Amino acid sequence: MSLDVGKLPPDLLRKWLSRVPVHDPRVVVGARYGEDAAVIDIGDSFLVAKTDPITFTADRLGWYALNINANDVATMGARPRWFLAALLLPAGAATARLADSIFEDILGACDELGVTLCGGHTEVTAAVRQPVLVGHMLGETQGRRLMTLQSARPGDAVLLTKGVAIEGTAIIAREKGDEVRHTFGEPFRRRAAAFLEHPGISVVREALIAADIEGVRAMHDPTEGGLAEGLAELAAAAACGLKVREDAIRIYPETAALCRDYQLDPLGLIASGALLIVAEPEAVPAVARALEKADVECAVIGRLTSEPDLVMVREGRAEPLAHSHVDQITRVL
């Protein structure tokens, strides 16, 4: 049976991960479904490690790869510090100019986040049809509390920063520029394409702010599969159920318009730029104040439950939360 484009089916991934032995007791968080990164105890701090490729788009490849990997490190409560990049360029289409632009993109993104590019690999190969960059980010906690989804408890509030789907909106506007321009006009296309920076796909700043607030238990970065799949991953890793209110989820006007035109579900569209925060109910006001001070929008969208069900409340009616590991963006690209 062939597999769909996107993440591996959760059941298959869980089966594989259940067979992974831990030979080193310093591995605090290893190969575990739903967690954003691995964690290793190195004595006076935790080393947090993440690897993720960029495959849906070749535009701003270096910037994408650094920020996506930095997000997952920050959701564990660690500051991103060191980056390695494995760059694969397509044979027959690779040029020095292309390589230069990706390298400069990586360096610019490193400067923005205070990250050091400290290694990697480059190769021209017939195995890819477009540039592919696999990023490897390392970070450390240095006094911050470690955030893991297993710390979440029934009754905890689930908060969402910004809205959905920031990354998906930018990708469609950039990869389908002519179509978007024809349908909505150039000013609309420019606004949607600029979602990379505003509201922005980085969640590092807000994640590190939240990590310092007592009562924040965990964070998760919804990516492929959108917010809905991110919520399902969060609940599975926390061994909890979930009840979410659809009317509390912000969907940007540009996102809504593109999803209507391409017949996509915005809750299933790749969602980097949003951050899910799990907090004790008593900590919610402190989280809201701290993020508001940093000009980051935030809303309580639901809570974790002791029942195993994933529930979406839509127009007053409770129904199962529809989610899929196959991202809606695959219907467009």
C-alpha positions in Angstrom: 0.0 0.0 0.0 1.4 3.4 -1.0 1.5 6.2 1.5 0.1 9.7 1.1 2.3 12.7 0.7 3.1 14.3 4.1 3.7 12.9 7.5 3.7 9.1 8.1 0.4 7.8 9.4 0.4 8.1 13.2 -0.3 4.4 13.8 2.7 3.4 11.7 4.9 6.0 13.3 3.9 5.0 16.8 4.6 1.4 16.0 8.1 2.2 14.9 8.8 4.6 17.8 7.6 2.0 20.4 10.5 -0.3 19.3 13.3 2.3 19.8 15.5 1.4 22.8 17.0 4.1 25.0 20.6 3.0 25.6 21.7 6.2 27.4 19.9 7.3 30.6 20.7 10.9 29.8 18.1 10.9 27.1 15.2 12.6 28.8 12.9 12.9 25.8 13.7 10.5 23.0 11.9 9.3 19.9 8.3 10.0 21.1 5.2 10.7 19.1 4.0 14.3 19.4 7.0 15.8 21.1 8.6 18.6 19.1 12.3 17.8 19.9 14.6 15.4 21.7 16.1 16.3 25.1 19.4 15.2 26.6 20.6 15.9 30.1 24.1 17.3 29.9 24.6 18.1 33.6 24.0 21.8 34.3 21.4 22.2 31.5 19.4 20.3 28.9 20.5 20.0 25.3 17.4 20.1 23.0 17.8 18.7 19.5 15.6 18.9 16.4 15.8 18.0 12.8 13.2 18.9 10.1 13.3 19.3 6.3 11.7 21.9 4.1 10.0 20.2 1.2 6.8 22.0 0.4 8.5 25.1 -1.0 11.9 26.2 -2.3 11.2 30.0 -1.8 13.2 31.5 1.2 14.5 28.0 1.8 17.2 28.8 4.3 15.0 31.2 6.3 12.3 28.6 6.4 14.5 25.8 7.6 16.1 27.8 10.4 12.9 29.2 11.7 10.9 25.9 11.6 13.6 24.0 13.5 14.1 26.9 16.0 10.4 26.9 16.7 10.4 23.2 17.8 13.4 23.8 20.1 11.8 26.8 21.7 8.6 24.9 22.4 10.6 22.7 24.8 11.6 25.8 26.8 15.1 26.0 25.2 16.8 28.9 23.4 18.0 27.9 19.9 21.8 28.2 19.7 23.4 26.1 17.0 22.3 25.2 13.5 23.5 22.6 10.9 22.1 22.3 7.4 22.1 19.5 4.8 21.4 21.1 1.5 20.5 19.0 -1.6 20.4 20.8 -4.9 18.8 19.3 -8.1 21.2 18.1 -10.8 20.7 20.1 -14.0 19.1 23.1 -12.2 21.7 23.9 -9.5 23.6 27.1 -10.0 26.1 29.0 -7.9 23.6 31.9 -7.7 21.0 29.5 -6.2 23.4 28.2 -3.7 24.5 31.7 -2.8 21.0 32.9 -2.2 20.1 29.9 0.1 23.4 30.4 2.1 22.7 34.1 2.5 19.1 33.3 3.6 20.5 30.9 6.3 22.9 33.5 7.6 20.3 36.2 7.7 17.9 34.0 9.7 20.8 33.1 12.0 21.5 36.7 12.7 17.8 37.4 13.5 17.7 34.7 16.2 21.2 34.9 17.5 22.0 31.3 16.2 25.4 30.1 15.0 25.7 28.1 11.8 28.2 25.5 12.8 28.2 22.8 10.2 26.3 20.7 7.6 26.6 19.2 4.2 26.0 20.4 0.6 25.4 18.2 -2.5 24.1 18.3 -6.1 22.0 15.2 -6.7 19.6 13.7 -9.1 17.6 12.4 -6.2 15.6 15.7 -5.8 13.6 17.8 -8.2 13.9 21.0 -6.3 16.2 22.3 -3.5 15.7 20.5 -0.2 17.2 21.7 3.0 17.3 19.5 6.1 17.9 21.6 9.2 19.3 20.5 12.5 18.9 22.8 15.5 20.4 22.5 18.9 19.4 24.6 21.9 19.8 24.6 25.7 17.6 25.4 28.6 20.1 27.1 31.0 17.8 27.6 33.9 14.5 27.5 32.1 12.0 24.8 33.0 11.9 22.0 30.5 8.5 21.8 28.7 7.2 18.4 27.6 3.7 17.5 26.5 3.6 14.6 29.1 3.4 17.3 31.8 0.0 18.4 30.6 -3.0 17.4 32.7 -6.8 17.2 32.3 -8.4 20.5 33.1 -5.5 22.5 31.7 -6.3 25.4 29.4 -5.2 25.3 25.7 -4.2 28.7 24.3 -3.4 29.6 20.7 -1.1 32.5 19.8 -1.7 34.5 16.6 -4.0 32.5 14.3 -4.1 29.9 11.4 -2.8 29.2 8.9 0.1 31.6 8.7 2.6 29.4 6.8 0.0 27.9 4.5 -1.2 31.3 3.5 2.3 32.5 2.6 3.2 29.3 0.7 0.1 29.5 -1.5 0.6 33.2 -2.2 4.3 32.6 -3.2 4.0 29.3 -5.0 0.7 30.1 -6.8 1.4 33.8 -7.3 -0.1 34.2 -10.8 -3.3 32.4 -9.8 -3.7 34.4 -6.6 -2.9 37.7 -8.3 -5.5 36.9 -11.0 -8.2 36.1 -8.5 -7.5 38.6 -5.7 -5.2 41.2 -7.1 -1.6 42.1 -6.5 -2.1 43.9 -3.2 -3.8 40.9 -1.7 -1.1 38.5 -3.0 1.7 40.7 -1.5 -0.1 40.8 1.9 -0.5 37.0 2.0 3.1 36.4 0.8 4.3 38.7 3.6 2.7 36.4 6.2 6.2 34.8 6.5 7.3 37.9 8.5 4.0 39.5 9.5 2.4 37.9 11.6 5.5 35.6 11.0 6.2 31.9 11.2 8.6 32.2 14.1 7.2 31.4 17.6 10.6 31.5 19.4 10.0 34.8 21.2 6.5 33.9 22.5 7.6 30.4 23.4 10.5 31.6 25.6 8.2 34.2 27.2 5.6 31.5 28.1 8.3 29.1 29.3 9.2 31.6 32.1 5.6 31.7 33.5 4.8 29.5 36.4 1.8 27.3 35.6 2.7 26.8 31.9 3.0 23.1 31.5 3.7 22.5 27.8 3.8 23.9 24.3 3.4 22.5 20.8 4.1 23.9 17.4 1.4 22.9 14.9 2.9 22.4 11.4 1.9 19.8 8.8 -1.7 18.8 9.1 -2.5 22.3 10.5 -3.9 23.2 13.8 -6.3 20.2 13.9 -3.5 17.7 13.6 -1.4 19.7 16.1 -4.2 19.5 18.6 -4.5 15.8 18.1 -0.7 15.3 18.5 -0.8 17.4 21.7 -3.6 15.3 23.2 -2.0 12.0 22.2 1.3 12.9 23.7 -0.4 14.2 26.9 -2.6 11.1 27.1 -5.6 13.4 27.4 -8.8 14.2 25.6 -9.5 17.6 24.2 -12.5 20.0 23.8 -12.0 23.0 21.5 -14.2 25.9 20.5 -14.1 26.7 16.8 -15.2 30.3 17.3 -12.2 31.0 19.5 -9.7 30.2 16.7 -8.6 33.2 14.7 -8.5 32.6 11.0 -7.0 35.5 9.0 -9.1 37.1 6.3 -6.5 36.3 3.7 -6.3 32.7 4.8 -10.1 32.3 4.8 -10.3 33.8 1.2 -7.6 31.5 -0.1 -9.1 28.4 1.5 -12.5 29.2 0.0 -11.0 29.7 -3.4 -8.9 26.5 -3.3 -11.6 24.6 -1.3 -9.3 23.9 1.7 -10.0 23.5 5.4 -8.0 26.2 7.2 -7.7 24.1 10.3 -5.9 21.4 8.3 -3.5 23.8 6.5 0.2 23.9 7.5 0.2 26.2 10.5 3.8 27.3 11.5 3.5 30.7 13.2 0.9 29.6 15.7 1.8 28.3 19.1 -0.3 26.0 21.4 0.3 26.7 25.1 -1.0 24.4 27.8 -1.4 26.1 31.1 -3.0 25.6 34.5 -6.3 27.7 34.5 -4.9 30.0 37.2 -1.9 30.8 35.0 -3.9 32.0 32.0 -4.1 35.7 33.0 -0.4 35.8 33.5 0.2 34.3 30.1 -2.2 36.7 28.4 -0.6 39.7 30.1 2.9 38.7 29.2 2.1 38.0 25.5 0.0 41.2 25.2 3.0 43.1 26.5 5.0 41.5 23.7 2.3 42.4 21.1 1.5 38.7 20.6 -2.2 37.9 20.2 -3.4 35.0 22.4 -6.7 33.3 23.1 -8.0 30.3 25.1 -9.4 27.9 22.5 -10.2 24.9 24.7 -9.1 22.6 27.5 -7.7 19.1 28.0 -10.1 16.5 29.4 -9.9 13.2 31.2 -12.0 11.5 28.5 -10.1 10.2 25.4 -12.4 12.0 22.9 -11.2 14.9 20.7 -14.2 17.3 20.5 -14.8 20.5 18.4 -17.6 22.7 19.4 -19.0 24.2 16.2 -22.0 26.6 16.3 -23.0 25.2 19.7 -22.8 21.6 18.6 -20.1 19.2 19.8 -18.6 16.9 17.2 -15.4 14.8 16.7 -12.4 16.9 15.8 -11.6 16.2 12.2 -7.8 15.9 11.6 -5.4 14.3 9.2 -1.7 13.8 8.9 -2.0 14.7 5.2 -1.8 18.5 5.0 -4.3 20.5 2.9 -1.4 22.2 1.1 -0.8 19.0 -0.8 -4.1 19.7 -2.7 -2.6 22.9 -4.0 1.0 22.2 -4.7 
